[in-house]
Amino acid sequence: MDKLFLLEAFLLFIAPGPTNALLMAGAAKRENAIALLVAQACGYGIAAACWFSLRPLLPSGAIQVLKLVAALWLVILGLRLVGRDQIDASEDGDGLFVIVTTALNPKAFIYCLAIVPVDARPYELGFFWIVLLVTTAATGSMWLLLGRRLNGAREMADRVAGAVLIAFALLLLRPLIAVAAT
């Protein structure tokens, strides 16, 4: 394993992104935000299991289609957070939003396809899967703590999270827009 592997994984998952934005906004609005960490773990666990299984079979164009699907989901969710149709993190459905957003989060496939060594043996992938879950639990906890600090500013947390989701979607679409323009 590369000496910088853990640092790369930590930096990838601590960076602002769609799941972290939902964790921050959810923590600002609920008493027990630990359920959001469980939802995050489920989403990343599902995504990693899929990516590790599909890794050897992926055609080159599949990544672009997946980026498009992820970007569309982020725009829809971001507009809901920014607009009047606010997501109420006190409802049980917010965990589902976190699971789906995390499963579609590009960070999962960046980790599985770019950070985890291509020559990793099948039995080693279990180790990398556990590292993913531990790393995202640690970084997600930091985002929950930030959300707790914004407890009095729930609408602001929603709007910031929504803007982050939309910006992240646009970053995902940037290479696709360049290809479509030519």
matplotlib code that plots the C-alpha trace (Angstrom):
import matplotlib.pyplot as plt

x = [0.0, 1.2, 2.3, 0.1, -3.0, -4.7, -3.9, -5.3, -8.5, -8.9, -8.4, -10.9, -13.6, -13.1, -13.5, -16.8, -19.2, -22.7, -22.8, -20.9, -23.3, -26.3, -24.6, -23.9, -27.5, -29.0, -26.9, -28.1, -31.7, -31.9, -31.3, -29.7, -27.7, -25.9, -28.6, -27.1, -23.7, -25.3, -27.0, -23.6, -22.0, -24.7, -24.4, -20.6, -20.8, -23.2, -21.3, -17.9, -19.3, -20.7, -17.6, -15.2, -17.4, -17.9, -14.3, -13.0, -16.0, -16.6, -16.5, -14.9, -18.1, -19.9, -18.1, -19.5, -23.0, -22.6, -21.3, -24.4, -26.8, -25.0, -25.0, -28.7, -29.4, -27.3, -29.0, -32.4, -31.4, -29.6, -32.6, -34.8, -32.4, -32.0, -35.7, -38.9, -39.4, -37.0, -35.9, -36.9, -34.1, -36.4, -38.3, -37.2, -36.8, -33.6, -31.6, -32.8, -31.5, -28.1, -28.0, -28.9, -26.6, -23.7, -24.2, -24.2, -21.4, -18.4, -16.1, -17.0, -15.9, -12.9, -11.8, -12.6, -11.3, -8.4, -7.1, -7.4, -4.6, -5.7, -3.7, -5.4, -6.3, -10.0, -9.3, -7.5, -10.6, -12.3, -9.5, -10.0, -13.8, -13.2, -10.8, -13.4, -16.1, -13.7, -12.4, -15.9, -17.2, -14.3, -14.8, -18.6, -18.4, -16.4, -19.1, -21.8, -19.9, -19.8, -23.6, -24.1, -22.3, -24.8, -27.7, -29.3, -28.9, -30.9, -32.1, -28.5, -27.2, -29.8, -28.9, -25.2, -25.6, -27.9, -25.4, -22.5, -24.6, -25.3, -21.7, -20.5, -23.0, -21.6, -18.1, -19.1, -20.8, -17.9, -16.0, -19.3, -20.2, -16.8, -17.3, -20.8, -19.6, -17.1]
y = [0.0, 3.5, 5.5, 8.4, 6.2, 7.2, 10.9, 10.9, 9.1, 11.5, 14.6, 13.3, 12.7, 15.7, 18.1, 19.8, 17.8, 16.5, 14.1, 16.4, 19.3, 17.1, 16.0, 19.6, 20.8, 17.8, 18.2, 21.9, 20.7, 17.5, 16.3, 12.9, 13.3, 9.9, 8.4, 10.5, 8.9, 5.5, 6.5, 7.8, 4.5, 2.6, 4.7, 4.5, 0.8, 0.2, 2.3, 0.7, -2.8, -1.9, -0.2, -2.9, -5.6, -3.7, -2.3, -4.9, -4.8, -1.1, 0.2, 3.6, 5.5, 4.3, 6.7, 9.7, 8.4, 7.8, 11.4, 12.7, 10.7, 11.9, 15.5, 15.5, 14.1, 16.8, 19.6, 18.3, 18.0, 21.4, 23.2, 21.7, 22.9, 26.4, 26.8, 26.9, 23.1, 22.6, 19.1, 18.7, 16.9, 16.1, 13.7, 10.1, 10.6, 12.6, 9.4, 8.2, 11.4, 10.8, 7.2, 8.0, 11.0, 9.1, 6.1, 8.5, 10.6, 10.8, 10.5, 6.9, 6.0, 8.3, 6.3, 2.9, 3.5, 6.0, 5.8, 2.0, 0.4, -1.2, -4.3, -4.9, -8.5, -9.4, -10.3, -6.9, -5.0, -5.9, -3.9, -0.9, -1.1, -0.9, 2.0, 3.8, 3.3, 4.4, 7.4, 8.6, 8.1, 10.3, 13.0, 12.9, 13.4, 16.6, 17.8, 16.9, 19.0, 21.9, 21.6, 21.6, 24.9, 26.3, 25.2, 28.6, 29.2, 26.3, 28.1, 29.3, 25.7, 24.6, 27.3, 26.8, 23.0, 23.5, 25.9, 23.4, 20.6, 22.6, 23.8, 20.2, 19.1, 21.8, 20.7, 17.2, 18.4, 20.6, 17.9, 16.8, 20.3, 20.8, 17.6, 18.6, 22.0, 20.6]
z = [0.0, -0.9, 2.1, 1.1, 0.7, 4.0, 3.5, 0.0, 1.3, 4.2, 2.0, -0.6, 2.0, 4.2, 1.2, 0.8, -1.3, -1.5, 1.4, 3.7, 2.8, 3.8, 7.0, 7.9, 7.1, 8.9, 12.0, 12.2, 12.4, 14.4, 17.9, 17.0, 13.8, 14.3, 12.1, 9.2, 9.8, 9.6, 6.3, 5.0, 5.9, 4.1, 1.0, 0.8, 1.6, -1.2, -3.6, -2.8, -3.1, -6.5, -7.8, -6.5, -8.1, -11.4, -11.6, -14.0, -16.2, -16.8, -20.4, -20.8, -21.5, -18.4, -16.1, -18.1, -17.8, -14.1, -13.7, -15.5, -13.3, -10.1, -11.3, -12.1, -8.6, -7.0, -8.9, -7.9, -4.3, -4.3, -5.7, -3.1, -0.3, -1.8, -2.8, -0.9, -0.9, 2.0, 3.0, 6.7, 8.4, 11.3, 9.1, 8.7, 4.9, 5.3, 5.9, 2.5, 0.9, 2.5, 1.4, -2.2, -2.4, -0.9, -3.2, -6.2, -4.8, -7.2, -4.3, -4.0, -7.5, -7.3, -4.2, -5.7, -9.2, -8.7, -5.1, -4.5, -6.4, -9.7, -8.9, -5.5, -5.1, -4.4, -0.8, -0.3, -1.4, 1.9, 3.7, 1.4, 1.9, 5.7, 5.3, 3.3, 6.0, 8.9, 7.0, 6.0, 9.6, 10.8, 8.2, 8.4, 12.1, 11.5, 9.2, 11.8, 14.4, 12.0, 11.4, 15.2, 15.4, 12.9, 15.0, 15.1, 11.4, 9.9, 6.8, 6.1, 6.5, 3.9, 1.5, 1.9, 1.5, -1.6, -3.2, -2.6, -4.2, -7.3, -7.6, -7.2, -9.9, -12.3, -11.6, -12.6, -15.7, -16.8, -18.8, -20.4, -21.4, -23.0, -25.0, -26.1, -27.1, -29.6]

ax = plt.figure().add_subplot(projection="3d")
ax.plot(x, y, z, "-o")
ax.set_aspect("equal")
plt.show()
